Amino acid sequence: MSILVVGSVAFDSIKTPFGEVDDALGGSACYFSTSASFFTDVSLVAVIGDDFPQEHIDFLASRNIDLAGLQKSAGETFRWKGKYEYDLNEAHTLETHLNVFESFKPELPENYRDAEYVFLANIDPELQLEVLQQVKKPKLVACDTMNFWIEGKKKELIKTLAKVDMLVINEAEVRQLADEPNLVKAAEIVRGFGPKTLVVKRGEYGVLMFSEGSIFSAPAYPLEEVFDPTGAGDTFAGGFVGYLAATRNLEEKNLRKAIVFGTVMASFTVEKFSLDRLREIDYAEIESRYKRIKLLTDFADIE
Amino acid sequence: MSILVVGSVAFDSIKTPFGEVDDALGGSACYFSTSASFFTDVSLVAVIGDDFPQEHIDFLASRNIDLAGLQKSAGETFRWKGKYEYDLNEAHTLETHLNVFESFKPELPENYRDAEYVFLANIDPELQLEVLQQVKKPKLVACDTMNFWIEGKKKELIKTLAKVDMLVINEAEVRQLADEPNLVKAAEIVRGFGPKTLVVKRGEYGVLMFSEGSIFSAPAYPLEEVFDPTGAGDTFAGGFVGYLAATRNLEEKNLRKAIVFGTVMASFTVEKFSLDRLREIDYAEIESRYKRIKLLTDFADIE
């Protein structure tokens, strides 16, 4: 079953302690859809400028991503410039040029409107809601957001969250959204806004998933080389929602497997700049890391 | 089998966003030995001043802790004053008065020298070595340390580590000791100093254990009320080493169970000031939380 994703396609210029790259392919929708494409078909809604090269379009198409919803506007593609210090958990934004993204109005091609699985990447919550209104009868709606919208459009965000089944956000943003420092309490407050499942991303510390009467903790895959964390969260979401859509099973047990697949996908993305590592891997490598996370977390019951 | 622990007995004055307390019973040896006492016998080596009240001695004795090695010196007991903001992961030290601890020379009573399990809490690495030299034939030596010794006595610390089987320290200290930002690489460097097992404490993010060819990740128990994190690390170590000594089994599978028991013990300590929560619990509550951590981390294999 295919997933509909709406988000950004961008050029990222990034400096980390290990290297730098200019105008590399990035953006939430690119990371999400490439990651999800290892599990299922993806239909993408985003906007690019007239400077966007054919090779990137060819790459996304080669991943079986439906690009009918990829609008092309006059002007430049969204650009982000950032850097990381040795503490790779925190991105420092140097420049943001929205460019064609500033006037982006997501419009769904007719064949997208039957989508059963929807991922609203981190964009204006009002646009997220507009997308949802165009989808006929989604089985699962997941979304992301960020501090910028929590600060500037909290009312609109909460209106969107009322229509969302799963929220996938960073730990600090859960606390901010709930205005509560304790994470367990904050998670309950945020679940009260609508999303019955809350997935809390904690960077190198992994993921906590809060659902009705259950908490699941998954570690990040321990890596000897973390090169660039950009896109890790969206790649995680792509593996998570991708696995759910592929298996069409929203039971807790399957949600947990999906979380681990998401974690595995993110572990590849951070090993190289941009989508470069995702261009190399195959499904066998994904399964191999899944099994290693199983070994990493396994311990015996009390007799 | 009983454990020998050497460390501090202290009075802590602590302020957190949730309350404050003055001159409460604390110190690494108190937290460790009280926690370990739920699993096995403990022999304590530490120093107190002549201001140390009988009620605290009675409490430790009531936990079956052997106090023959608890020296009493003229002067005041070690005092620490600290506070925490909402980010409970970081303690801010306001005052440290070593008092009688300044001239502490650990001397082991004769019957302590046969100890098979030894925990060297966070004290001067030269004193840690002196203690080790008094123990005849330990089966397991575990130790803790801190940034203060890594900065000021690195050479002495490395000399001690060469005689140690397990090192239990904070994440930032692993990186500092190895002079390497990547945790996986840093762990290998530190294991090269001697301890074949490295246990990395990550506060609310749980624990990573590095041993030969294996990494184990355990989450912290998610709590709705974290009242005061003081002593969490030593309580963790007490549960960890306590379970190992009680079961006399150092295989990887048992190490992992011990890590989870340590995590459970720490989760109790942080719920109240001082040792107050440990005074209330029983072994059934410990087992209950162990099972809940099992549920928290459980996910299915790939078919």
Interface residues (C-beta under 8 A of the other chain):
Chain A: P17 Y86 P181 N182 L183 V184 K185 R202 E204 Y205 G206 L208 S214 I215 F216 S217 A218 P219 P222 L223 E224 E225 V226 K253 R256 K257 I259 V260 E287 Y290 K291 K294 L295 L296 T297 D298 F299 A300 D301 I302
Chain B: P17 Y86 P181 N182 L183 V184 K185 R202 E204 Y205 G206 L208 S214 I215 F216 S217 A218 P219 P222 L223 E224 E225 V226 K253 R256 K257 I259 V260 E287 Y290 K291 K294 L295 L296 T297 D298 F299 A300 D301 I302
